[in-house]
Amino acid sequence: MIVLPYRKPCMEALTLKEGDEQETSLVINSILKNNYHIHYLPSGDAAIYMACNILNFYNSQNSNLENCVNAIIPDMGAWNGFKNYSELLNFDIISLKTEDGVINPKYLKTFFENLVYEQSNESIPKDILNVLFITSSVGYLQSQKIKEIAELCNEYNVILFEDISGKVGGNCGYGDVVVCSTGSPKIINCEYGGFFGLSNDFMELVDKSENSKKIKDSAKKILKTYKIPNIYGSIKYETLNAKKTYQKYVEYCMYLKEKINGSEFINQEGISLFINSKNPNKFSKQINEHIKLSNGKSLVTKCPNQNRILKDGVVLEIKKLDLNHISIENLDEICSIINEISKQIH
C-alpha cells in the first residue's frame, strides 16, 4: 500500500491569507479570455446559485413570463449544481446530447437552429432566455471546444454559463458568466470559497435594460446574505500559480494515461483520467485498498457518474495529489499497482 499526499494550498496562500479584493480580481482576470466583474462567495455551489439568480432577475425584469429561462445542460460531464439550482429557480431544463460529455460544435449549431425555429412559432414566446451551462473541463477528463462554443452562443443569442474550476490556468473564461470553486482540491485551492464573474458584454445587457436598477438591487440584496472571511490573498497567490498548476496536472495525467491499461482520452487535456472497467465496484474497492491519500479520502470516483462520465470504470482524481510532493517514481508506482489490479480483475 502507498500513501500519497493530499493537495494543500501553496505556502503563500497559507501564510498570507488576507489581501485586497480588487487586486485579486485583477489577477483572476489576467488569466481569463474575457474581463469580468467578480464577486466572491463561500463556495462554488453558492457562486452557481447566485449567478443563476442574477440571470433570473435579468430575465424576469425583461419579460412578462413566469417561467422563461431554458437551462441547456450537457447530458454528462457537467456539475450537478447546474441542474439542481435551475430546478430550484423553475428554469426549463433541456438536455444536450454530447460525445462523452464533449459538445460537438456542428451538432450544437443544429441544436441552436432548431431551438430558434421552435421559439419562432407563434404559440411559443420569443423572449425566452436560453442559457448553455458547461464546464470547460468535462468531468475533469477532457476539454470543451470552448472558443467555438462561445462563438455559436454569441451568434444565436444564447447566454454561455461556464464553470472554469477544472480549467482555470488553461484555455477558459469565454462565458458571459463564469463560476469557479476555490475549495479543495481545485486548481485555485484555498480549501474554501468560490467566485462568479459577469462579463462586460453581459453587464452592458443589464445596463441597457429598462429595469437595470431593479436587477442590480435584487442581486445586492442576496449578495449581502453571503459573508466570507478575507481570503483574497490566498485566492491571489493560488491564481498566480494556476497556469503552472494546471499544466503540471495535465502533464501528469498524460504520463499516467500512456502507462495505465484501459485509460481513455489519451490525447485530451484533463486533470484527472478515466480507466474503463467491466467491474467498477470491485476495481475501485481494490484501488482504495492499495492506494490511500494522506487525508483518508479516496483517489478514485466510481463511474457511471453524472458529474464525470456515464461509462463503466473509475476516474483517477489526480487533481487531489499535492504536486509539490509527487515524483515520477510515485506515478510509476500508481501505474504498477493499478495495472496489477486490473489484470487480476479483468
CORTAGI-V588177 format. One line per field, one symbol per residue. phi: phi as a letter, one per 40 degrees, with the letter a starting at -180 (. if undefined). psi: psi as a letter, one per 30 degrees, with the letter a starting at -180 (. if undefined). A space follows every 10 residues. Layout:
# CORTAGI-V588177
phi: ???
psi: ???
This chain:
# CORTAGI-V588177
phi: .bbbcccbcc dccccbccac dccccccccc bbcbbbcbbb bcaccccccc cccccccdcc cbacccbbbc ccbdcagbcc cdcdcccccg cccbcbcbbf gcccdccccc dccccccccc cdcbdccccc bccabcbcfg babccccccc cccccbfbcc bbcbdcbdhb cagbccbbba cbccbcccbb gagaabbbcd cccccccccc bdcccccccc cccccbbbcc bccdcccccc cccccccccc cccdccccbc cgcbfdccca babbbcacbc cccccccccb bbcccgcccb bcbcadcbac bcibbccccc ccccbbbccc cccddccccc cdcccb
psi: kkkkkkklll eeeefhelak eeeeeeeeff glelkkjkkk lfleeeeeee eeeeeeeeef fgkgkejgkj jjkkflglkf feeefeeegh lkkkkkkljh fkkjeeeeee eeeeeeeeff kffkkfgkjk kjklkfjjgg elklieeeee eeeeeghkkj jkjgegfkfa jlhflekklk kgakilejjg gkllllkkle eeeeeeefkf heeeeeeeee eeeffjkklj gfeeeeeeef feeeeeeeee eeeeeeeffk kgklhegkkl glkkjlkfie eeeeeeefff kllfgflkfl kklkkefdki lkalkjifff kjffgkleee eeeeeeeeee eeeee.
